[in-house]
Amino acid sequence: MIIEINPAPSRGRQIDQTPRQSQWPESMSGTGYLKFRNDRGVPEIRIGVREFKCIGESPPQDHPHIYINMGEADMILCPYCGTRFRFDSRLTPLDADPPDSYFADQNAA
């Protein structure tokens, strides 16, 4: 099950209807978007991408892997676990704060 989260545009702003290419369309394994986890239970995770998947905790305690698109927002909540993800332009796509929040799926290949 995949749930797409897109923030609603603010009123009064013009919406660009031109198609955009994803910032980072595939994970390093080529299986989809980068995944982030919250094993520590921290309230906020800073990441260097605006499109990603939240998996909650590491498997087997993970929740459904939810695709999240921040759009132009700098912050968004995961609808399953409530983790707040904040975009940080100083981070690369594979970086996160806390650093162990990036999930490298070893079973994907």
N, C-alpha and C positions, 0 to 999 in steps of 0.2 A: 504494500500500500504506500503510495507516494502522495504527500500533501504539499502543494506549492503555496508558499507564503509570499505575498507581494504587498507592500504597503500601498495604501490608497493615495493617489496624488492629492496634494493640497489644492484647495479651491483657489481659483484665480490664477493658477499657474498653467501655462500652456504645456501640453504633453507632446513630446517628440514622438511621432509615429514611425520614424525610420527604424528598421531592424538593427539591433546591436549584436555584436558578437560578444560572447561571454568573456569576462576577464581571464579566466583560467578554466577553459571548458572541460578538461579532463584531468583526473588525478594522474599521478606518476605511473600507476598501473594501467591506465587507459580504460578503467571501468566506470568512470563517471566523475562527479565532483569531489573535491577534497573533503575529507571528513574530520570532524572535531568532536572530542569527548570531554566529559566533565567528571572524571573519576574522583577528584578532590572535593567536589560539591561547592566550588567557589561560586559566588553570585555573578561574576562577570569574567568573560574570556575575550581578550583582544586578539583580533585576527587580521591578516593582510589581504583578505578577499571579501567580496560582497556577495558572492554566490558560493554555497557550500552545502554540506549535509551535517546535521547534528545527529549523533547516535546515542546521546545520553551518556551512559557509562560504557566501559569496554565490555565486549561480549564475555559471558553470556547474559549479563545484566542490561544489555542495551535495549533501547526502545526502537520502534520503527525508524529507519534512517530517513529523516525528513529533509527534503530539499528546501533551502531557505534562500530567498533573493532579497537583499536589503534595498535594492533600487538605489535611490539617492540618499537614503537615511544613513546615519552613522551608527545606529543601534537598533537591535531587534531582539525579541524574545522567542525562544523555542516554544511552540505551543504544547509540547509534550512534557518537557522537564522544567521549563521556566528559566533556563539559563539565558542570561543576557549576553549577547554577542555584540562587541563594539569594533567597528572598522578602525584600524590604525594604519595610516599610510606609511608609517616608518617600518612596518613589518613586511617581509616578503610573503608570497602565497603559502610557503611551507612553514612559516613562523607563527607562533602563538604565545600568548602570555596568560597563564603559565605555559612554559615550553612543552610540557608533556600533554597538552590538550590536543595537539595534532595527532590524528589516528592514522597510522600507516597500516593498512589492511594486508597482513602477511599472506592471507589465504587467496587474495585476488591475484590472478595472473593468467 
